[in-house]
Amino acid sequence: RGKDSVYISGGKITIKAAAEGIKATEDTDASKGYTYISGGEITINAGDDGIKAVSSLIIDGGTINIENSVEGLEGTNITINGGKINIYASDDGVNASSDGVGGEVYLKVTGGELTVKVGSGDTDGIDVNGNISISGGTVNTTSFDYDGTASLTGGEVYVNGSKVTTIPNAMMGGG
């Protein structure tokens, strides 16, 4: 972590952007490009990604409302330990994928509330080009699309309003 990273620990932030709302560097070094949010009230309307981290995106707290975006949260690996996150995206709501920087691709949810709604068509509520691990919190989404494994050992997960006990793997869940 360092100068190429974004850290938010409090305050009230409102962003209206033609491109990304919050973005850590485009650097190709996997040790850079972190975004860490531990508090605050953030509202984003973005023409591209709501919050993007080239490397790791970690959310420990706060209230995040991504009212409009192409992809809501994007990073090589995404960890949600707390907070209240509401996302509307025209493409994928949460997208864990590599930008060629290396590093393990995953989504981990240990706490908090994550609600994802996406547009219709070839869209996914949660799209992970790696593994998903949910051990706490509440996740409400339209669909999951993952390339690795998925484990649900705690918390509550709802897909299109129905509570599930395993994480289904399906594509194109928008609507």
N, C-alpha and C positions, 0 to 999 in steps of 0.2 A: 504494500500500500504506500501511497506517497502522493506526489504532486499530480499524478495522472488519474486521481480518484475523486469521487464525490462523497461527502459525508454530510448527513443532515440529522440533527439531534433535537430540533424543536422549531418553533415558530409557525407562522402561517404563510404558505407559499401558494400563489396562484400563477399558473403558466398557461399562456396561449402561444403556441409555436407552429410555424409552417412545417418544420421538420420534427426532430426529437424534442420531447419536453425536457427530460433530464438525460444527459449522456456522458458517460466516462469515455475517455480517449479512444481513438481509432488505432492506437499502438498495437503492434503485433507481438508484444511481449506478454506472455501469460501472467507475469508477476505484476502487471499494471492493469488499469482499467476497472477497478473495483467501484461499486456503488454500495454504500452502507447507510441505511435509514433506521434510526432508533426512536424517533419521535416526531412530533409536529403534525400539522394539518396541511396536506398537499392536494391541490386540485389541478388537474392537467387536461388540456384540450390540445392535441397534437396532430399534425399532418402526417406524422410517421409514428415511430415508437413512443409510447408514453414515458417509460423509463428503460434505458438501455445501458448495460454494462458489458464491455467487450469480454471481461473475465467474470468475476463473481458479483452477483447481486444478492445482498443480505438485507432482510427486513426484520428488525427486532421489535418494532413498535410504531406507533403513530397511526394516523388516519390518512389513507391514500384513495382519492377518487379520480380515476382516469375516465373522464366523461366521454372522450372521443380519441381514438388512435387507430393506427393500422394494426400494430401489435402492442399490447398493453405493457407487459414486462418481458424484457429479453436479456439473456445473458448466457454465457457458457454453462455456468451452474447457478442455480437460484435456490436460496434457503430462506424460508419464511418461518420465523420463530414466534412472531407476535404481530399485533397490529390489526387494523381493520382495513381491508383492501377491496375496493369495488372497481371493476374494469368493464368498459365497453370497448370492443375492438372490431374493426371491419374484417380483419384476418384472424390471426391467432391471439387469444387473450394472454396466455403465458407461453413463451417460446424459449426453451432451453436448447441451444444449438451452438456449435463452435463456429467462430469467425476465422478459423484457421490459426488461432493462437495456441492451440493445444489445451490440455487440461481435461479433466473428467467432465462429461456432460451429464447433468442430473437436476432434478427438482426434489428438494426435501422440505416437508411441511411438518413442524413440530408443535405449532400453536398458532393462535390468531384466527381471523375470519377472512376467507378469500371467496369472493363472489365474482364469477366471470360470465359475461354475456357477449356473444359474437354475432356478426352479420351472417346472412344466409350465403350458401354456396360452399366452396372448398375452404372451409374454415374449421378450426379446432378451438375448443375452449382452452384446453391445455395440451400443448404439443412439445414432447420431450424426445430429442434424438439420443436418448440414453435411458437412465433408470429413474423411477419415481419411488419415493419413500414418504409415506404419510403416517406419522406416529402420534399426532395430536392436532388440535384445532378443528375448524369446520371449513370444508371446501364445498362450494356450490358451483357447478359448471354445466356446460352443455355437452361436453364430451372430453375424452382423453385419447390421445394418439401418441404412443411411445414405441421406441425401437428396442429397448432393453427389457428389464424386468420391472414389475410394480409390486410394492408391498404396502399393505394397509394394516397396521398393528395398533392403531389408536385413533382417536378423534372421530369425526363424522364426515362422511362424503355423500353428497347428493348429486345425481346426474339427471338433469331435466326435472328436478323436483322430487325424484324418488331416491330414498336412502339406499346405498349399496354397501355390501360387505366385502366385495373385491373390486379392484379397479378395472373396469372394462376397457378394452382396446378397440376403438372404432375411429373411423375417419369421417371428416365432414359433418361436424355436429352443429353447425350454425342454424339459425332460424329464429 
